[in-house]
Amino acid sequence: LPGLRERSREKYGTVLDVLEDEGMPKTIGEINERYLSQLVAKLRCRKVIIRNRFTAGAKPTKESKVKKIGLEPVTIRNYLVALRTVLAWGVEQKLLPSVPKFPKITVLKKSPQSVPTESFERLLDVAPNETWKGYLQCCWWSGLRLSEAWKLRWGQTSRFPYVDLQAGRIVIPAEYAKNRKDQWVPIHSKLREVFEGLPRTGNDVFPLRTITGRPLTRAGISSFVCQLAKRAGVRLSMHKLRKGFGCRVASTLGKGNAPVLHQLMRHSSMQITMDYYANVDDVLSQAIEQIG
């Protein structure tokens, strides 16, 4: 783990914590096909408790705990991918003879959905302060991932994303980028106005805090945005805002500009961009109208 980027270390740590909660075997050799099948069954029934501790200026209410039963298939699949990588490392270290066969998890392939401007404006209206409004608008106008906007810095750094107003771009250095390459996103004129209007109290562009003044975690930010969306009466999350950005760009550019969309979304491969955003819906609509 020390050689991986910070976000990857967090991911593996989360996965291993969950596995420990669900009862890790006494020895690594006991992680076999039967154990993996039992693990998947446990994850499908796992109870997740969300505590409403992050509402700015409000005390916890009776509705502060919401229980959800079972992890989503995509989450289970991602957990298994991480565990498979760990076991492959174990094989290289000769801690176990081979990697067991993993159960196949079926995940529905859903197309990204556009986010109506009205829905985003309703979300913006319930944001508790200018910092939160700026954070949401940053994701809306740039398509940054949750962690990228969360770690955004004012000054140039090689460890975290940073704002370069002079060059008119947000830079994601290779040390932080998901694909280990230097990346950048142009700053929209409206996002520039947001940045210029934010107070600079430190290096963090968005110093998001709990009601007790402690820095929010990644999970805390995600949870709070979902709470804001519920209060606004819209079904939005940070991930949906990013997908909505991709849909708006795809609609504006058209399918012929998929390479530009790929650069703005910064996917790990062009195939992901083509599969999810460069669709042929308009072509299909035109084709049906030409039938005589």
N, C-alpha and C positions, 0 to 999 in steps of 0.2 A: 503493500500500500504506500510506503513512503515515496515511491517513484511516480505515483499518479497525481493528477491535478486535484486540487482541494475538493471540488464538487464530487469527483469520483470516490475519494476517500469517505466523504460523508455518506454516499450511496451505499458503499459496501458496509460501513458501520451500521447503517440502519437495517440492512438486510440481515446481518449477523445478530443484531440485537433481537430482531423478530424471531429468528430461528432459535435463539436461546430462550425466548419467552415460550415458544411452542415445544420446548423439550429437545435439546440437542442430545445425540447419543453420547455414551461415555467415551468411545474411541472413534477416530475418524474412519476406521475400517467398517464401522457399522452403518455408514451412509451408503446404503444400497438401494436397489429398485423398490423394495418394499417400504423402506423408510421414506423415500421420495413420494411415493403414492400416499402414504399416511400424512406427510407434510402438506401436500396439496389439499387433502380433505380438511385439514385443520385451518389452512389459510382461507378456504371457502367459507368457513364458519367463524372466522376470527372476529371478535368484537373490537371495534374501534371507538374510543370515547373522545369526543371533541369538546373541549372546555372553552366556554366563551369568556376568556380572561383578557381579551385584547380590545374590547370596546372602549374607545377613548372617552374619558369623562363619565363613565357609568359604572355602577357596582354590579357584580355578578347577580344574576337573577335565578329564579327557579328553573328557567330554561337553559341554564349554563352548561348542561351536559346533554349531548345528543348521541345516542348509540346507533351505530350502523353495523349491521351484521354481514360479514363476509367481504373479502377483498375483491376488487374487480379482476376479471381474467387478465387484462393487460398488466396489472400490478403483479399478479402471481407469476406471469411469464417473465417479467423483468427480474423478479426475485430469483427465479430458477436460473436465468442467464448468469446472474452474479454468482450464484452458488456453483454453477458449472465451471466458471472461471477459477474460483477458489480451489475446487477439486482438481482441475487441470494443473494448477500450480503445485498441489500436493503430489500429483503423479510425477512431476518434474523433480520434486525434492525426494522422491522415493518413499513418501509417507503412506501411500496406498498403491496397489498394483495397477489399477485402471479407473477410468471415470465410468460410473454406472450409467445405464440408459435412463434418460429423463423422460417423464411423461409429457405428452404433447398437449399444449394448452391452446384451445381454439379462441382466437380473438377476432371479433367482427371488425372488418375494415370499413370504417365510416368516413365519408368525405367531410372535410372541414366546412363549417357553416359560417356564412357571413354574419357579422354583428351589426344590426341597424344602429345608425348614429343616435337615434332617439334612446335606445337602450343604454348606450354608453353615457349619454348625457344624464340620464336618470341615475346611473351609478355615480357619476361625478358629483351630482347634487347632494348625495348623502355622505360624501367624503368628509371626515371630521375637521381637516385643516388643509392649508395650502401645500404642505409637504406631501400629504396623501394624494391630493389632486394632481400635483406635479408627477408623482410616481405613476399614477394611472395613465396620465397623458403621455408620459414617456413610452410606455408600452403600446399605447394606441397609435402613436405617430412613428414609432421606430421598429416595432415588432420584437423588441428585446425579450429574452427569456426572463422569468421571475428572478433568478439569481443574478443575471447580468445587470438588471436595473437596480437590484438590491445592493450590489457591490460597487456601483458606479462611483467613481471618484472625480474630484475637480482637477487635481494635479496629475501630470503624467506619471505612470507607474507601469512596471512590467508584470505585476502580480494580478492587477484587477482592471476591469474596463474603466475607461476614463473619458471625460468630455474635452474635446479640443475645439473650442468655439472659433478660434482663429482659422483653423482649417475647415470648419463646418462639418465635423464628423464625430461620431462616437467610436472609439478604438477599443477593440477586444484583443489584447496581446496573446501571442501563442501560448504563453504559460497558463492562461485562463481559458482560452477558446476550446470548445468541445472537440474540434478536429485537429488541435495542436498547431494551427496556422494563424498568423496574424490576420485579423479581419477588421473591417470598419463598416459603419453604417452612416450614410449622409444624414445630417440634421435637417429636418423639415423646418420651414420658416416659422410655423406655429410652435414647434417644439423649442426653437431657439428663444422665442418670447418667454416660454415657460422657464427655461434655464436662467435667462437674464433676470427674471422676477423672483427667483428663489434666494433666500438669505444664505450666506456662506458662514456657517458657524463651525466648520471643520472641514476635513477632507471628504467626508461622505456627502454625496449630492442629496441623498434621501435618508436622513437620520431617523428612521422609523423606530418608535418606542412603544412600550406597553404603558398602561395607565400608571404604573409605578415608576416609570422612567427607565426601565431596562431595555436594551436593544432587542428588537424582535428577531426571532429565528426565522429560517426559511418557511418552516411549517406554520409558524405564527402568522406570517404575512399572507400565506395562501388561505389560511382559515379566516383571517379578518376580511379579506377581499370577498370571500364567499358570504360572510355575514353581511357585508355592505350590499352585495347583490340581492340577498334575500330581503333586506330592508327596503331596497329600491324596487322590488317586485320584478327583477329580471334574473335570468339564469345565465350568469356569467362567472368566469374564473380567470385567473391570470393566463392559463393555457388557452382558453377560448379567445381572449383578447389577442394573443399572438396569432392564432389561426385566423381570426377575423381580419387582422392586418394583411395576412397572406392572401385572403380572398379579395380584399379591396385592391391590392396591387395587381393580382392576376386579372381581375375584371378590367382594370384600367389599361394594362399593358397588352392583354390578349395573349393567345397561345404562342405566337411567333417570338415573343420576348421572354421565353422561359429561362434563358441564361441570366437575364437581369433579375428576374424573380428569385432565381437560385442564389444569386449573390446577396440579395437583400434578406432572404430568409436564413442564409448560411447553413443550409442542410449539409449533412455529411456526404451526400451524393446527389447528383442531378436526377437520378431515378426517383428519389423520394419526392423531389419537387414535381416531377412529371406525373407521378402516381396520384398525388394528393391535390395539387393545385392547377396544373396545366391540363384541365379536363376538356372534353369535347362537347359539352352541353350545348353551346351555341351552334356548333356544326350540326348536331343532331336535330335541333329545332329547325334550322334552315333546310336540312335534307327532307324532313317530313312535309314541309311546305311545297317542295318541288315535285312531290308525287302527283302524277296526272290521273 
